[in-house]
Amino acid sequence: MSPVVLQITDTETNGFNERQHSLLSLASLKVVSEVDGDRLSLHVRDSFVRYYLPVEPLRLDAVRVNGLSQDVLMERRAGQSWPLHAVDDAEAMIAFAAGF
């Protein structure tokens, strides 16, 4: 069987309405799966992990679900040069997704 290339993505948001609530984190893996007999192997080829600040005020109900308080977001962003807001990082996201 030929290897299968997958992209697995997880997001955390500041609510459920994509027009009103910001993306807070995006994690995406490019994975190649190979089957050898009855053994499945997964190999991570690339990853994209970013944390962003919301454009709107951080919603406490979202923090209770995703654990991404202002302090946690700032800690995970420390030392990184990512844009503050996900909306300003769309080109990097698209480039990662397109680079299979």
N, C-alpha and C positions, 0 to 999 in steps of 0.2 A: 504494500500500500504506500502511495506517495505521501510525503510529509504534508501536513495541513498547517497553514499559517493562520493564527487567530490574533485578534486584538481584544483584550479584556479591559474594560473601563469601569471605574467606580467614581461616583461623584458624591459630594456633600453640598447641600444648599442652605440658604437662609430662609427657606419656606418652599411651598409647592407651586407657586405661580411664577412661571418663567419670565413673565413680563414685569413682575414686581420684586422678585427675590433673587439675589445674587448667587452665583456659584462661589463656594468657599474653598473647595478643594477638588482636584482632578488627579486621579492616578490611573495610568494606562500602561499595560504591558503588551508587548508583541511577543507571542509565544509560538514556537514551532512544535507540533506534536508528531511523534513517530511511533509506529507500532511495529514491534518485533515479536512475532508469534502472539503470545497472550500478554505481552508486556507493553504498556504505554509509557512513553517518555515525553516529558514536557521540558523544553529548553527556552528560557527567557532570552530573547535576542536584544531587546531594548526596553527602556522604561521612561515614563514621563510622569513626574510627580510635582505638583505645584499647590501652594496654598495662597489664597487671596483674601483681601479684606472686602467686606460688603460695601456697596455704594450706599445703600440705605442703612438705618440703624440695625445693629445685630439683634435678632429676635431671640428672646430667652427660651421660647418653646423649641426653637431649632437647636439651640445650644444643649438643651436637655436631651435631645435625640442624638446629635452628632458629636457632642463634647468639644466643639470648636469655639471656645470662648475667645475673647479678644486677646487675652494673655497667651493662650495656646497657639492661636494663629501667629502672633508676633514671634513666639519662640520658634515655631517651625519655619518662619520666614527668615530668621536670623542668618546673616551672612549671604543671603541670596540676592540676586539682582532682578528677580521677577517683577513684572508690573504689579502695582498695588491691587488692581481690579482685573478680574477674569476677562471682562469685555475688552480690555486693552491687550490681551494676550492671544486673541483668536488666531492670528497668523501662525504663531508657534504651535498651537494645538492642531491646526489644519496640516501644517508641515509634518508633524509627527505622524498623524493618521495616514497621510498620503505616502509616507516613506516605506512602504512594504517592499 
